Amino acid sequence: MLQRSQTLFLLGVFILTLLLLTGPLARFSLEGSEYVLKYSGLFDAAGETMGVATWPLSVFVLVVSLLSFLNIFFYRHRIRQMRIAVFLILLNAGMVGMMFFYTAVAKSQLKGALVLHQWRFIVPPISMILLYFAFRRIRRDELMVKAFDRIR
């Protein structure tokens, strides 16, 4: 049901996590050359890979986006929706940690490089906030349904 506010929050999480797939997470400058850390690895200016494989981060991004989209259609199972929202909050926290980890790995590989984090680093914390709002709205709906059943 698209008119529910939690659906809009979950849709926002889906769109934000898809934005992580569109560009760089961090840029590195080292002696006039530039390197880019994306969800799929570390690349130099020519587009060649530099040996930092970030496939677990790619899996996290895809799982979060897929689950947040599928969670929209579980509106009849509010308890399941709440559990998935909490699980997605934990996955986003893990994604933040992985992003910092891979940035540190890339910086250690490029000794002395200057790191410039891109705006995509704030996407998982924003997604966590939106998921918390969705959880609160789903919980409010569940409590309202229980109160209605109690009145009958």
PEGI-V683764 format. One record per residue. N is the residue number from 1. PHI is phi in whole degrees, 0 to 359 (999 if undefined). PSI is psi in whole degrees, -180 to 180 (NA if undefined). OMEGA is omega in degrees with one decimal (NA if undefined). Layout:
N_PHI_PSI_OMEGA + N_PHI_PSI_OMEGA
This chain:
1_999_114_-172.3 + 2_283_-19_-176.9 + 3_279_-7_177.9 + 4_281_142_-175.7 + 5_292_-33_179.1 + 6_294_-29_175.9 + 7_295_-40_178.1 + 8_293_-37_176.8 + 9_295_-44_179.1 + 10_293_-36_176.1 + 11_294_-37_175.4 + 12_297_-41_177.1 + 13_296_-42_178.8 + 14_300_-47_-178.9 + 15_293_-42_179.6 + 16_296_-41_-179.8 + 17_289_-29_174.4 + 18_291_-29_176.7 + 19_294_-24_176.6 + 20_296_-25_-177.9 + 21_277_-5_-171.2 + 22_268_-21_-174.7 + 23_202_-165_-174.7 + 24_284_148_173.3 + 25_271_-36_-179.9 + 26_208_153_175.0 + 27_242_143_179.7 + 28_238_132_175.5 + 29_248_128_-179.2 + 30_216_108_175.5 + 31_51_51_176.3 + 32_84_-11_177.4 + 33_255_153_-176.5 + 34_240_139_177.5 + 35_237_150_-176.0 + 36_233_130_173.6 + 37_259_117_177.7 + 38_248_179_178.1 + 39_295_-19_-176.5 + 40_256_0_176.4 + 41_145_-174_178.7 + 42_259_130_-176.5 + 43_233_149_174.1 + 44_270_-175_-175.8 + 45_295_-28_179.9 + 46_279_-8_179.8 + 47_93_9_178.8 + 48_274_144_-178.0 + 49_286_148_-174.6 + 50_250_11_173.0 + 51_96_0_176.3 + 52_263_106_-178.9 + 53_270_118_-178.0 + 54_249_36_-178.5 + 55_297_-31_175.6 + 56_297_-35_176.3 + 57_294_-38_176.8 + 58_298_-41_178.7 + 59_296_-43_178.8 + 60_300_-45_-179.0 + 61_298_-45_-179.0 + 62_292_-39_179.3 + 63_294_-43_180.0 + 64_296_-44_-179.3 + 65_294_-42_-179.5 + 66_294_-45_-179.5 + 67_293_-37_179.2 + 68_292_-34_176.5 + 69_289_-44_-179.8 + 70_292_-30_-179.1 + 71_295_-23_176.9 + 72_298_-36_-174.0 + 73_272_4_176.0 + 74_263_30_-174.3 + 75_295_-19_176.7 + 76_277_-16_-179.1 + 77_242_79_-173.1 + 78_293_-34_178.4 + 79_296_-43_177.2 + 80_296_-39_178.2 + 81_298_-42_179.1 + 82_295_-42_179.6 + 83_296_-42_178.7 + 84_294_-37_178.0 + 85_297_-43_177.7 + 86_295_-42_177.5 + 87_299_-40_178.6 + 88_292_-33_175.2 + 89_297_-43_178.5 + 90_294_-39_176.8 + 91_296_-39_177.7 + 92_293_-37_175.4 + 93_296_-41_175.9 + 94_295_-35_178.4 + 95_294_-39_176.9 + 96_299_-46_178.5 + 97_298_-41_179.4 + 98_293_-36_178.7 + 99_296_-44_177.5 + 100_292_-37_178.5 + 101_298_-49_-178.5 + 102_291_-30_173.8 + 103_294_-41_177.8 + 104_293_-39_178.1 + 105_295_-43_179.6 + 106_294_-38_179.1 + 107_292_-36_177.5 + 108_289_-30_176.9 + 109_288_-37_177.6 + 110_259_78_-173.5 + 111_301_126_178.0 + 112_84_13_-178.6 + 113_280_148_176.0 + 114_269_126_-175.7 + 115_261_133_173.8 + 116_236_105_179.5 + 117_288_140_179.6 + 118_268_172_-176.5 + 119_294_-17_-179.4 + 120_292_-12_177.4 + 121_292_-23_-179.3 + 122_268_-2_-179.2 + 123_296_-48_179.3 + 124_298_-41_175.7 + 125_296_-37_176.2 + 126_295_-40_177.4 + 127_297_-37_178.0 + 128_297_-40_178.3 + 129_295_-44_178.5 + 130_296_-38_177.2 + 131_293_-36_176.2 + 132_295_-43_177.0 + 133_298_-41_178.2 + 134_296_-42_178.2 + 135_301_-45_-179.4 + 136_297_-41_179.5 + 137_290_-39_177.8 + 138_296_-43_179.0 + 139_297_-40_178.4 + 140_297_-41_177.1 + 141_296_-41_-179.7 + 142_296_-43_178.0 + 143_295_-35_178.6 + 144_293_-40_178.4 + 145_293_-41_177.6 + 146_296_-39_178.6 + 147_293_-37_178.2 + 148_294_-40_178.1 + 149_293_-32_179.8 + 150_290_-34_-179.9 + 151_291_-36_-178.7 + 152_292_NA_NA
